[in-house]
């Protein structure tokens, strides 16, 4: 049976009108008082100015939701989402989980993310070949709750690279989190296999990761291997993404036109120049929550602050902060998405990135919110219909108690998110009382 929203389903009553609300449209304009009319799964009309409930010319036969000054804004988008990372205390519990259990846990994560106000997400990698593909299918069919999702497959990695996690004396493919390749022809076959599975994007591990024993500044994949992956993906119209912490790997992304660059902490001035010259072709999601929490907040799970691995992440965090500030000043699109999904970076806390962008990266509150909305719509490939409160756009909206521009931290408080609408239907309905909702004749 199809999944039913928790509470009143606005679709059952036809059009929905949000009145007496502040509209944060994510264009960069400061929130203004107005009304938003939803018809079907689209924003039908946005008007400025307030009106008394019951007298609005936009009302018609709509269900009227009196926001009482609450803020209507676009649903948030996580640009670097791993739905099959299941809040586990490390990599091993993720990759060793039985497939049947893993599929169910993936759907639990999808609901957690949507419950937190994230109505869309770009898959950055799946722990097993078809977890993302099946999750997307069941979400789209309305059988399970979750965000709009673009499915990834497992990361493609080199022998001995990030994701080749089998012990050297047990070379067993099933023990690896990534798909291990060596040489262009193996890359070709792997990309074709992932496309057969139904993924939306191909992810390459172009650099290392300190926690796995391969340095973040190493760049193990050859130019020939990268070129083959790009060629095969493009001929099937698939987007490419990369785990790219090292400066060399960022340059590979620009040279080969890999759209989504994850991390990029160690990008040097040459890499920044290359990115700036091609800034309309790339998105950067630094995954800064992973750096902060792994360095400082993972002692309970065996990573003690001050230990060697923690200090390596402290060093990268310092580099990441400096690099992202430079990117932001150069007009390069930097998006939220913190590599959530481990015990110390749990799914559902994704909105913390917005606060981090303000406090550590020098973004204004509005710029940080745009990194989670406007640019999120763009990385989803839906920039002309997602990520703004604008007529004709998809009705993926939040009703928030307060002004997120005045205090972005309220977006982390689920009690302050009064309603969550995705595709014109309420996942979380506003409370049915006289102050917040009224049905018209």
JOWO-V205206 format. One line per field, one symbol per residue. phi: phi as a letter, one per 40 degrees, with the letter a starting at -180 (. if undefined). burial: # if it has 9 or more other ideal C-beta (glycine too) atoms within 8 Angstrom, else .. Layout:
phi = ???
burial = ???
This chain:
phi = .ccbcchcbdccbgcbbcbfbcbbcgchccdbcabbbbbgbbccabbcgbacdhbccccfbcccbccfgcbcacccbccabbcccbgccicdcccccddccccccdcccdcdccdcgccaaccbibcadbdcccddcccccgcacicdabcbbcccbcdgcdhcbcdccbcbdccccbccbahdcccdccccccccchccabbbccbcadccgbdcccbcccdcccccccdccccbgbcbbacacccccccddcdbgccbbcggdbdccccccccccbccbbbbbcgccccccccbbbcdbgbcdgcdccccccccdcccdcccccccccgccbbcicgchbdcbcdhbdcddccccccbbgccdccccccbbdccdcccgbccaahbcadgcccbbbbbchbcccacccccbcccccabbbfgbccbccccaccbaaccc
burial = ....#..###..#.############....#.######...##.###...#.#..#.##..######..###################.##.###.#....##.################################.##....###############..######........#######..#.###.###.##.#.##############.#.######...######.###...##########.######.############...##.###.##..###############.#..#.#.....######.##.###.######.#.###########################..#.#.################.##..#####..#############..#.##....###############.....###.#.
